[in-house]
Amino acid sequence: MATLGIYTLPDDLYYERDTHLWMRRAENQITIGLDMLGQSSMGDMAYIGFEADGKTVKRGDVLGSLEAAKMVAPILAPLSGKIILHNAALKQNARLVNASPYEEGWLLKMEPTRWEDEVKNFVSGAARVKEFLEEEIKRYKEQGWID
């Protein structure tokens, strides 16, 4: 686990650099969530909307939207595939993303169609995740997105 200050990134996940989405692979299913640094910079989540389950998307397509205290942002697909399930618990309590970003606060699950091609775009492995966290905390502080 990469930890710096209050921020942690489990090193068994894959991270999309630009969106701070994390991915956990279990066979042919990918669980996707927003990492601790990404959700912290947005503030408390107020609402999360999703595209319909069953929709096929390409990397970069809109999967939904995040509405938080500091900003509203689209959820962009970190990989190509089919949306199979969104986290219905977030309709009742969007702040699960803040309280439990790697467990209860996951966003959605997908069946990837191009995992082997697209996995190279993600940050993974203990050393690379730690380096990514250090670089991003520095950048976020310089931008004024976090204290």
N, C-alpha and C positions, 0 to 999 in steps of 0.2 A: 504494500500500500504506500503510495506516495503521499506524504503529508508535509505541508508548509503552513505554519500558523494554524488557522482554523479550517483550512482547506485540505480535503483529502480526495484522492483519485485512486480507486482500487486498480491495481496493475494487472488484473485478470480481464479487464474490459478493453474494448476498442474505442477510440475517441476520434471524432471528426473535428479537425482543427478550427474551422471557421464558425461552426454553429455550437460547439461545446456539447454536442449530443454524444452520449455513450451508447455502446452496443454490447450486448451479451449474447453469444451464440450458444444455442443448444440444438444440436443436430441441424435440421433445416428450418429453424425458427430463430429469429433475431428479436430480442427485447431491446427497446430503445427508450432512453430517458435523457434528461438534461443534467449535466454534471454539476457538482457543487459550486464551482466557480461561475458557471453560466447562470445558474438560478440565483445566486447571491447578487450578481451584478444587476439583475432585473428587479430584485425586491420581492415582496410577498406576492404570490400568485393570487389573482382574483378570479380568473376564468380561463378555461382551456377548451377550445373547440377543435373537432377533428373532422377530416374527410370520412366518408362512409367506409365501413369494413367491406372488404372484397374488391376495393379499387386497386388497380394496378398503376404503379408510379415509376418514374425514372428518377435517378439521382438528381437532386435539385428541385424536383416538383414540390409543391406545397402539400403538406400533410395535415395542416391545421394552423391554429394560432394560439399564442400565449399572451394573455393580458395580465400585466403585473403592475405593481406600485410605480415603477420607474419607466416602464415602456410597454409597447405592444409590438410583438414580433411574430413573423410567420415561423412555423415549424417546417423546415426544408428537409426533404428525404435525404438521409446520408447515403442511401443505397437504393438500387432499383429492386422492385419486387411488388408483392401483393400485400396490402394491409389485411391482416387476419383478425385483429382484435385491438380495440383501444381500451384504456383503463377507465372503466365506467365509474370507479370510485372518485375520480377527479371531478366529475360533474357535481358531486355533493361537497367535496373538499379539495379544491385546487391547491391548497397549501401543503398537501402531501408531498408535492414536488420539492418544497422547501424543507419540510421536516424529515423526509426519508427519500432523498433523491435516487438512491441505488436499490431500494427495496420496494416499499409501498407506493412511491411516487413515480414509478415508470410511466411512460406515455402510451406506447403502443407496441404491438408485435407484428412482425412482417415475415413473409417467406421470401428470401432473397432469390433473385434470378441471375445475378451476376457477381455473386460473392467473391469468387476466386479472382476476378478482374478488379473489383472495387476495393477489396481488403487492403491493397497496397496504398490507398489514399488515407488510411487511418493510422493513428498513433497507438502502438501497443508494445508490451514488454516493459518490465520494471524500470530499466534505465531510461528508455525513451519517454515513458509516462512521467517520471520524475523531472526530466529535463523540460518537457512540455509544460508541466505545472509551474515550474520556476519561471520560464519565459512568459507565460500568460499572466501570472500574478504581477510581474514587473510591468508588462504592457498595460494591464487593467488599471494599475495604480497610476501610471503615467497619464492615462486617458481620463482619470478621475472617476472610473466606473466602480471602484471599490476603495476603501480607506487603507 
